[in-house]
Amino acid sequence: MTSPARIASLDGRRFRMVSSTTSAVDHEAPSIFEYFERDGAIWGGYEGDTVTFGKFVGTRTGDTIWVSFVHVLAASGAVVTGDGESDLELTDDGAIRLVEHYEMHGLPQLSVCEEILAG
């Protein structure tokens, strides 16, 4: 049995990468992700410090999302594909945090993105 979602829809929300085991994050110009969600489907795109652009598509069940992604590395132009699962959490200030578990270069990876709050 799947637990119901405690965290609101990701539709129209933007996130910034705060940490990653895959690469160093430029905190002045991190990768920015834009999410869309409807009827259990997730999709969106991203660009930033280490990628020229990327796209993802997946599903949401409760407070977990699963996505497949493709992006182009800024440094080499190489195309990278993969998939991963993210746990949705709330920060102390009410923003959504994505704790992303995925595989890249044949090794398990972890990155954290946090919602960009208006204001």
PyMOL commands that set and color helices and strands:
alter all, ss='L'
color gray80, all
select strands_A, chain A and resi 14-20+32-38+41-47+51-61+64-73+79-90+96-104+107-115
alter strands_A, ss='S'
color yellow, strands_A
deselect
rebuild
show_as cartoon
